[in-house]
Amino acid sequence: MPTPPDREAAPAASAPAGTSAAAHMLFEVEGGVARLTVNRPEQRNAMTWAMYQRLVEICEEVDRDDRIRVLVITGAGGRAFISGTDISQFPAFRGNPQAGIDYEERIDAVTGRLEVVGKPTIASIRGFAVGGGMGIAMTCDLRIASEDSRFGIPVIRLGNCLSMNNYARMVALIGPARAKEMIFTARHVDAREALGWGLVNEVVPAENLDMRTRELAEAVAAAPPLTLRASKEAVRRVVDRLMPENRGHDLIGMCYNSADFQEGVAAFLDKRAPRWTGR
């Protein structure tokens, strides 16, 4: 889901060659609470392929480690939770009609793995949670946000679309009308409006976010593990009924293989307005 935020929140160029995904995905465990910090603040915590793979590996670690009761995901730097996929990776899609479909399937596999982690997951959000970042936040069980956080799915700025599973998650959380409003307008929803919509569970002052996240994580970690696991899986099964059987490859291919998508990516990287043609 490569979806750019506004220019203020836009990711910059890719990380230098050889930069370790582990350095960008800081993972620690303390007192039953695991904490993953997405650590590319200079790129607004935009995700690379290696970082997505590391997220899957961390999900495996969390499920294997009986000490861990809760997983918290947050972003470094204070300006963004996660600003989606690093857009500088997308010019390589040109000439490959399967690339967009493969990409959305790959991202669905990552968020799908996060969704079925056996322990509760909490997104601790400060700053921008946009595009793929909002997708990761939606996949978590609980979302706590600072007052200065912003949410958006600005696919209309690139000319692409979401996977069917991400559309389904949005509709399950905020309903079809608000999901379409977010996508059709690409506007950022502030924290208080997100709370009213049911997109987040709680909003706190920015200076209290870490403390309140710890309190919430520790409270959940103290609950009976089997009750948490059963309840999480029961809700997942209910929401799973909204997931369409058709993967929507025709829709994904239509957008990602279009001249408009190539124009949207080029315009974003060139920092100019795109010229849409509908082709």
HELIX and SHEET records of a PDB file:
HELIX    1   1 ARG A    7  ALA A    9  5                                   3    
HELIX    2   2 ALA A   21  HIS A   24  1                                   4    
HELIX    3   3 PRO A   41  GLN A   43  5                                   3    
HELIX    4   4 TRP A   49  ARG A   64  1                                  16    
HELIX    5   5 ILE A   87  PHE A   93  5                                   7    
HELIX    6   6 ALA A   99  GLU A  115  1                                  17    
HELIX    7   7 GLY A  132  THR A  139  1                                   8    
HELIX    8   8 VAL A  155  ARG A  157  5                                   3    
HELIX    9   9 MET A  164  ILE A  174  1                                  11    
HELIX   10  10 PRO A  176  THR A  185  1                                  10    
HELIX   11  11 ALA A  191  TRP A  197  1                                   7    
HELIX   12  12 ALA A  206  ASN A  208  5                                   3    
HELIX   13  13 LEU A  209  ALA A  221  1                                  13    
HELIX   14  14 PRO A  225  ASP A  240  1                                  16    
HELIX   15  15 HIS A  249  TYR A  256  1                                   8    
HELIX   16  16 ALA A  259  ASP A  270  1                                  12    
SHEET    1   A 6 MET A  25  GLU A  30  0                                        
SHEET    2   A 6 VAL A  33  VAL A  38 -1                                        
SHEET    3   A 6 VAL A  70  GLY A  75  1                                        
SHEET    4   A 6 THR A 121  ILE A 125  1                                        
SHEET    5   A 6 LEU A 142  SER A 146  1                                        
SHEET    6   A 6 GLU A 202  VAL A 204  1                                        
SHEET    1   B 4 ALA A  80  ILE A  82  0                                        
SHEET    2   B 4 PHE A 128  VAL A 130  1                                        
SHEET    3   B 4 ARG A 150  GLY A 152  1                                        
SHEET    4   B 4 VAL A 189  ASP A 190 -1                                        
END                                                                             
